[in-house]
Amino acid sequence: MFSVYHGGARENEKGFIDFSQSVNPYYPFFLNKYLKKSEINRYPYCEETYENMIRERLTLYDSSIAVGAGVTELLYMAFYMIKDYEEVIMFLHTYSENKRLAYLFNKKALFIEKLVPDLNDIVLKRRASYIIVNPDNPTGIYYNFLEKLANELNRLDSILIVDESFMPFTKHDHKFIQMENVIGLRSFTKVFGIPGIRIGYAYGPKDKIEKMKEYRMPWSIGAYGCAALKGILTEGDTYLNATLNKIKKEHERFARKLKLKSDANYFLAKVNDSKAVVKSLREKGILVRDCESFGLNNMIRFSIRKRNENSLLLQALKDIKIVSPF
């Protein structure tokens, strides 16, 4: 059995300030009216409608769109699409579902062990699949070489799958790589702060997107996902403009005070004893992510939340030695 661990408070951890999940901390109240109108008395057939809306809204005219139950389901769909590719190359210290999927789909996995790789660290192989999270999780580092990598892989008949779940939190929000060998995955869950509603989309060439859809579970996003998508595509921009600016300001405050680097809405920090730090913060009502599940010893990851909550975390970290891991 290949087990994985994900961040986020468990059922018995209500009442904690949760920095362990990296989502927008501002509740999207505008979605309530859409969720109240969700039709749970019928099967939800909404994917095609919203796929067309996403394509037009984001001017992704060179790409097809596939909606799925968050990036995690889209990754399962992508692994089905690459079923005829024997090898998959990925970073070692990254989202653990990628490793589990390589195991479940019986892929020969090649891991790049460097914490923050550059283009020279990536071995180029013919007819292989490459999976990269950008900006990376848990480092938060944005990789600006992926378009160049995609061009080199295209000549080798290899595919690049880019998990862009946290891209909206960066200054690179609207950068899409639209090439014949690239699949991009994006999440509405994280940027709209609704981890309990699983919605995201893949974009890429039609033949590969249609192959992914063969593996999609029927009605996978459910009635609430359909209702949330309607609200997001109708009036989500106002919410994003207001909340992402607040997160950006708090990002600058964290970076300045803690001397840490990140392009995303979370930071990776090295500590002397991660288990002791996690325990100490938990006793203060604060949850952070121990990064052992990423294969990183004595490191923690914490997200950006509201200003008053961030102040509590900064105060709690004053007596803890924190350094940048890169």
Secondary structure, 3 states (H helix, E strand, C coil): CCCCCCCCCCHHHCCCEECCCCCCCCCCHHHHHHHHCCCCCCCCCCHHHHHHHHHHHCCCCCCEEEEECHHHHHHHHHHHHCCCCCEEEEECCCCHHHHHHHHHCCCEEEEECCCCCCHHHCCCCCCCEEEEECCCCCCCCCCCCHHHHHHHHHHCCCEEEEECCCHHHCCCCCCCCCCCCEEEEEEHHHHCCCCCCCCEEEEECHHHHHHHHCCCCCCCCHHHHHHHHHHHHHHHHHHHHHHHHHHHHHHHHHHHHHCCCCCCCEEEEECCCHHHHHHHHHHCCEECEEHHHHCCCCEEEEECCCHHHHHHHHHHCCCCCCECCC
